[in-house]
Amino acid sequence: MVATLPGAGSAPTWLVPGQVLRSSDPGWMGDFTVARIVRDAHGFCHAVLHDGTGREVSTYVDQIRYSIAEGMLTPVGQDGSRFLSN
Protein backbone atom coordinates (compact mmCIF):
# COMPACT_ATOMS: atom_id res chain seq x y z
CA MET A 1 0.00 0.00 0.00
CA VAL A 2 1.24 3.50 -0.81
CA ALA A 3 0.35 6.41 1.44
CA THR A 4 -0.27 9.84 -0.01
CA LEU A 5 0.63 12.80 2.16
CA PRO A 6 -2.07 15.38 2.99
CA GLY A 7 -0.55 18.02 0.69
CA ALA A 8 -1.09 15.88 -2.43
CA GLY A 9 -3.71 18.25 -3.81
CA SER A 10 -1.49 21.31 -3.81
CA ALA A 11 0.15 22.33 -7.07
CA PRO A 12 3.95 22.03 -6.90
CA THR A 13 6.12 25.05 -7.56
CA TRP A 14 9.38 23.10 -7.25
CA LEU A 15 8.58 20.48 -9.92
CA VAL A 16 8.14 21.60 -13.52
CA PRO A 17 7.92 19.98 -16.97
CA GLY A 18 11.36 19.46 -18.47
CA GLN A 19 13.00 18.93 -15.07
CA VAL A 20 15.27 15.88 -14.87
CA LEU A 21 15.31 13.53 -11.88
CA ARG A 22 18.08 10.93 -11.50
CA SER A 23 17.15 7.64 -9.83
CA SER A 24 19.53 5.67 -7.63
CA ASP A 25 17.15 2.70 -7.32
CA PRO A 26 18.75 -0.36 -9.02
CA GLY A 27 15.41 -1.33 -10.60
CA TRP A 28 14.82 2.18 -11.96
CA MET A 29 18.35 3.45 -12.67
CA GLY A 30 18.70 6.40 -14.98
CA ASP A 31 17.16 9.78 -15.62
CA PHE A 32 13.49 10.64 -15.69
CA THR A 33 12.16 13.80 -17.32
CA VAL A 34 9.00 15.45 -15.98
CA ALA A 35 6.65 15.48 -18.98
CA ARG A 36 3.65 17.10 -17.34
CA ILE A 37 1.90 17.77 -14.04
CA VAL A 38 -1.77 16.74 -13.95
CA ARG A 39 -4.57 16.81 -11.42
CA ASP A 40 -6.84 13.74 -11.30
CA ALA A 41 -10.63 13.67 -10.87
CA HIS A 42 -10.17 13.55 -7.08
CA GLY A 43 -7.94 16.64 -7.03
CA PHE A 44 -4.63 14.83 -6.44
CA CYS A 45 -1.57 16.13 -8.25
CA HIS A 46 0.46 13.64 -10.32
CA ALA A 47 3.71 13.99 -12.22
CA VAL A 48 4.04 12.11 -15.49
CA LEU A 49 7.68 11.11 -16.05
CA HIS A 50 9.43 9.70 -19.12
CA ASP A 51 12.54 7.52 -18.88
CA GLY A 52 15.28 7.08 -21.47
CA THR A 53 13.39 4.28 -23.24
CA GLY A 54 10.20 6.33 -23.63
CA ARG A 55 8.36 4.53 -20.84
CA GLU A 56 5.82 6.75 -19.07
CA VAL A 57 5.41 6.65 -15.30
CA SER A 58 2.75 8.53 -13.34
CA THR A 59 3.14 9.07 -9.61
CA TYR A 60 1.87 11.40 -6.91
CA VAL A 61 3.90 14.60 -6.62
CA ASP A 62 4.28 14.01 -2.87
CA GLN A 63 5.87 10.63 -3.58
CA ILE A 64 8.48 12.40 -5.69
CA ARG A 65 9.10 14.90 -2.88
CA TYR A 66 9.55 11.98 -0.43
CA SER A 67 11.89 10.14 -2.83
CA ILE A 68 14.05 13.26 -3.17
CA ALA A 69 14.15 13.72 0.62
CA GLU A 70 15.19 10.06 1.07
CA GLY A 71 17.87 10.26 -1.64
CA MET A 72 16.17 7.87 -4.07
CA LEU A 73 15.74 10.65 -6.66
CA THR A 74 18.06 13.58 -7.27
CA PRO A 75 17.03 16.65 -9.25
CA VAL A 76 19.72 17.52 -11.79
CA GLY A 77 20.35 20.72 -13.72
CA GLN A 78 20.73 21.13 -17.47
CA ASP A 79 24.47 20.46 -17.14
CA GLY A 80 23.94 17.28 -15.10
CA SER A 81 24.78 18.92 -11.78
CA ARG A 82 22.75 18.26 -8.65
CA PHE A 83 20.62 21.04 -7.28
CA LEU A 84 18.45 21.45 -4.22
CA SER A 85 14.73 22.09 -4.28
CA ASN A 86 12.38 23.47 -1.65
C-alpha positions in Angstrom: 0.0 0.0 0.0 1.2 3.5 -0.8 0.3 6.4 1.4 -0.3 9.8 0.0 0.6 12.8 2.2 -2.1 15.4 3.0 -0.5 18.0 0.7 -1.1 15.9 -2.4 -3.7 18.2 -3.8 -1.5 21.3 -3.8 0.2 22.3 -7.1 3.9 22.0 -6.9 6.1 25.0 -7.6 9.4 23.1 -7.3 8.6 20.5 -9.9 8.1 21.6 -13.5 7.9 20.0 -17.0 11.4 19.5 -18.5 13.0 18.9 -15.1 15.3 15.9 -14.9 15.3 13.5 -11.9 18.1 10.9 -11.5 17.2 7.6 -9.8 19.5 5.7 -7.6 17.2 2.7 -7.3 18.7 -0.4 -9.0 15.4 -1.3 -10.6 14.8 2.2 -12.0 18.3 3.5 -12.7 18.7 6.4 -15.0 17.2 9.8 -15.6 13.5 10.6 -15.7 12.2 13.8 -17.3 9.0 15.4 -16.0 6.7 15.5 -19.0 3.7 17.1 -17.3 1.9 17.8 -14.0 -1.8 16.7 -13.9 -4.6 16.8 -11.4 -6.8 13.7 -11.3 -10.6 13.7 -10.9 -10.2 13.6 -7.1 -7.9 16.6 -7.0 -4.6 14.8 -6.4 -1.6 16.1 -8.2 0.5 13.6 -10.3 3.7 14.0 -12.2 4.0 12.1 -15.5 7.7 11.1 -16.1 9.4 9.7 -19.1 12.5 7.5 -18.9 15.3 7.1 -21.5 13.4 4.3 -23.2 10.2 6.3 -23.6 8.4 4.5 -20.8 5.8 6.7 -19.1 5.4 6.6 -15.3 2.7 8.5 -13.3 3.1 9.1 -9.6 1.9 11.4 -6.9 3.9 14.6 -6.6 4.3 14.0 -2.9 5.9 10.6 -3.6 8.5 12.4 -5.7 9.1 14.9 -2.9 9.6 12.0 -0.4 11.9 10.1 -2.8 14.0 13.3 -3.2 14.2 13.7 0.6 15.2 10.1 1.1 17.9 10.3 -1.6 16.2 7.9 -4.1 15.7 10.6 -6.7 18.1 13.6 -7.3 17.0 16.6 -9.2 19.7 17.5 -11.8 20.4 20.7 -13.7 20.7 21.1 -17.5 24.5 20.5 -17.1 23.9 17.3 -15.1 24.8 18.9 -11.8 22.7 18.3 -8.7 20.6 21.0 -7.3 18.5 21.4 -4.2 14.7 22.1 -4.3 12.4 23.5 -1.6 
